[in-house]
Amino acid sequence: KYLAYLDGVRDEIKRKCKEQSDILIENIVAPDECANRIAEEKSNLWERANGQSDFLRLRLGIGNLELDADVKYPEKKFTLDDDTLQDAMLSLGAEPKKLNNVPISVSLIENTTIGIYGSYSQTSNMVKSLILQTIALHSYDELKVILITDSENEKEWNFIKYIPHFWNDDKSIRFFATNADEVKELSAFMDKSLLSRTESGNQEYFDFSPYYIVISTSKQLSEKCEALQQLLRYKTNCGFSMLFVAPELKDLPKETKLVISLSDESSRMFDRDDTTGNGIAFVPEKINEVAVDNLSQDIANIELDLSSKSYLLPSMIT
């Protein structure tokens, strides 16, 4: 009977693993699905709202996770005789309790200062994947994205000029800088729009709108951006997150606590302050960068009815 009971426990653990895996697969939207939502103007485009639990939870790739459960069992006790029942129980306790081949994600709400490092092709593809997810899952009245990059890489990011998330609402300011003068202008905007939030007391991040993501792929220009350097000092979430991209770990700001390492052999997300070497390994899901260029023009043609504060696409209003 006891062995049958252990088999039942094993089946329950497998059921929980399957249940949690299915939830992750359903909720952590793949980049390809994000692309389809834009291309086909699906009704679930821009479905996530500021304050929801999945707001700015973005997918990095596929990997394995531990089962989110506290599985307890007695420690091994000394016996003079062989105890096959105890051995069976200990064997079950030692079995891995993992979710295999599930989406690995990162929350830009829980982690407001993130670093990504690796080769240029790897990091640029990852950032474009994150941008694709960002603009497909979140509406441009609730989320804005600022990009700072070197002038020699300007053509690489030219596609963003069509995307409304990279502009203020009246299209008078484009959130894109490739030289010192443009960085100075963006810094003045960030000083007025973001730094002022840090003086607002004990407010929650969702009290601020729109939410801002600042992405920098240029160490030199980000260091010249005075407002960005000041934003790095704040530990609480005041309605903005920062993402820094570099070829090596040493090139990332020391304030980046959560780090994503990209390589051909193995990619990993880890806490910079964790000396145990623990982290979450994953295989990045590379996106078709040419397709992203086309999708940026598609999304430019989709407008929100901002006057009525409606989150539905105009084509869905009757």
Salt bridges, closest charged atoms under 4 A:
ASP7 OD1 - ARG10 NH1 3.08
GLU12 OE2 - ARG15 NH2 2.82
GLU19 OE1 - ARG15 NH1 3.20
GLU19 OE2 - LYS16 NZ 3.81
ASP22 OD2 - LYS18 NZ 2.70
GLU33 OE2 - ARG37 NE 3.07
GLU33 OE1 - LYS42 NZ 3.86
GLU40 OE1 - LYS42 NZ 3.97
GLU47 OE2 - ARG37 NH1 3.03
ASP54 OD2 - ARG48 NE 3.46
GLU66 OE2 - LYS98 NZ 2.69
ASP70 OD2 - LYS72 NZ 3.70
GLU95 OE2 - ARG10 NH2 2.84
GLU110 OE2 - ARG57 NH2 3.42
GLU156 OE2 - LYS128 NZ 2.65
ASP169 OD1 - LYS144 NZ 2.86
ASP251 OD1 - LYS250 NZ 3.47
GLU255 OE2 - LYS254 NZ 3.19
ASP273 OD2 - LYS257 NZ 3.76
GLU285 OE1 - ARG59 NE 2.74
GLU289 OE1 - LYS128 NZ 2.72
